[in-house]
Amino acid sequence: MPKAGLALDWQRAALLLEATLRERAGQVPERLDRATISSDYPGRDWIVAAWRISVVFSDGVTRRIDLVAGAQFPATPVRTALVDHPEPMTWPHVESDGILCLLPNLAEWDPDDPSEVAMNLLNRSVRLVEELLEGTIVERDFREEFVTYWGYRVHSQGENLYSLVAPEPPSRMVRVWRGKGLEVAGEDEDAIAKWVCHRFGNKTPVETEAAAFLWLDAPLLPDEYPETAADLYHLAERIDGEARTTLEQAAKGEPDEVLALLGAIGRGGAASIGVKAFNPKRRKGRPRAPDNPLSMGFRPRHTPEPLLLGRFFGALPVIRTLVQRADADWVHGRGKDARTCRLLGTTVAVIGCGSVGAPVACALAQAGVGRLILIDPELLTWPNVGRHPLGATAVGRNKAEALAERLQADFPHLRVEHRACDLQHLMAHNQDLLGVADIIVAATGNWVAESALNRWHVRHGRGRPIVYGWTETHACAGHAVAIGQRGGCLQCHIGRTGAPELTAVEWPDGGDIAHEEPACGAHYQPYGPVELAYVNAMIAEVAIDCLLDPPTQSFSRAFVASSRRIASLGGRLTEGWRSAFSEVEEGVLTIDRPWPSVRCAACGPGCLDKAV
């Protein structure tokens, strides 16, 4: 056991592991020297020590198992390896050097009892080998984790091969765009062009080629992995006639290469892997004198189809590759979030892209809202940067434009637009834009503008909700009010000068007075992005709630910081808030409450609101 350079606690843990092995296994474990470790586990330079024991299995054969430890042991557990293992890819969960894959990436263990963890792993290793000897799990696990095992036999990790193709039946023709160091596969050229232009800008040329998507009824086993173009063709034949025809169609244009995506369902859901078959004239992507060019004996593009296909799908080796899924369903929930499809079909207009509206817009994009319309007349300035998603590179640019540009590049499958104007201008010249939105999020902090929006909403029947969001002083409280078809309008509980009927925090010593910059009319509230994050998350949550389940009745949701933080800033909960919701000594509080109609000046007699 090496000792030089290893901490004392490592050496103590290693000695205890040896003693535990001796006691539990009933044999003296063999310490492996550095030469043996390097020989048996080349490429795993993290291994600093290993112990070997012998186990007699149910088939009567004695096999050796190693416990290997790294320099971070006991903070990280040992791993086990089957020394006497079969050829690579004969058994699942056994890597090429015998290391056993037992712990999932989210596994937890007890670092204070490393010997017990090691014994547990050793017992699990023995059980795994017994199951592999029985053969009951071999085919099942190879198929259920097919992407992992395909990855062991690929020629490319697919870092630059992105797929927008939904991995679902049937087999079909798709398209692929090949840019500089990047390939993007999609259902059709329009889908690819939209993604590429959103990601890289409208000046990027988009010309696509035919590709094939082949749906497998069951994932491939290792001995079914195609080695040659002929193997790929025979695989398509075995799937069905549609798969074969799809592959043939992709090759008929005599491209330099044909990309075939192979889709199947494993234990974690559907996924795709990839195979590239090269035109014989371009082996490994480089022009060479072909042994048997597609057009030999015929004018270019006049080779008889059966002969052309036979030559294309011949004995040349294929490139097996992994595929990086970039389709919207995968990006927003890895194919497991039932809300994704609904959100992708929605439109949200965000009015005000400052320190509240901009983070809310980012959250909506991350959630998968299909179309965002960002509206703001102002430029980003240096004081904005500290609590705004945009940084120094956007200073001097219109907030809505710069944020839309960033979100569009970050989420190229979405549609993000902007209007560099104020709300009054929008309502005067482009009301239709508001009309197409499933919800509107208003975060202007401007009562005059939001009062006008509220009256527009009432006048047009309040068919779709508007979410108004704002913060109180020091971001110690925040509010989101969702105005539905019934109940109060915004002004029902907001005074004519924009003062809310109920606030959460008051400031006896004038702590609520806005600070002033050394410039005329430049006022601000001192709070940072951390305090604001709670409020913004709450407003975004209300917006998502309204998209997924549009409210019929108006309601309000309020966030209040802990009493300790409020007191540290010189504030206290208002009497109205305490009487309504009592006082919480520790922790933050989120409250939902109704927003009933009071027949205010905006929605009084004669309006479309029918609530009592």
Buried (B, 14 or more C-beta within 10 A) or exposed (E): BBEEEBEEEBBEBBEBBBEBBBEBBEEEBBBBEEEBBBEBBEEBEEBBBBBBBBBEBEEEEEBBBBBBBBBEBBEBBBBBBBBBBEEBBEBBBBBEBBBBBBBEEEEEBEBEBBBBBBBBBBEBBBEBBEBBBEEEBBEEBBBBBBBBBBBEEBBBEBEBBBBBBBBEBEBBBBBBBBBEEBBBBBBEBEBBBBBBBBBBEEEBEBEBBBBBBBBBEEBBBBEEBBEBBBBBBBBBEEBBEBBBBBBBBBBBEBBEBBBBBBBBBBEEEBBBBBBBBBBBBBBEEEEEEBEEBBBEEEEEEEBEEEBBBBBBBBEBBBBBBBBBBBBBBBBBBEBEBEBBBEBBEBBBBBBBBBBBBBBBBBBBBBBBBBBBBBBBBBBBEEEBBEBBBBEEEBBEBBBBBBBBBBBBEBBBBBBBBBBBBBBBEBBEEBEEBBEEBBBBBBBBBBBEBBBBBBBBBBEEEBEBBBBBBBBBBBBBBBBBBBBBBBBBBBBBBBEEEBEBEBBBBBBEEEBBEEEEEEEEEEEEBEBEBEBBEBBBBBBBBBBBBBBEEBBEBBBBBBBBBBBEBBEEBEBBBBEEBEEEBEEEEEEBBEBEEEBBBEBBEBBBEEBEBEBE
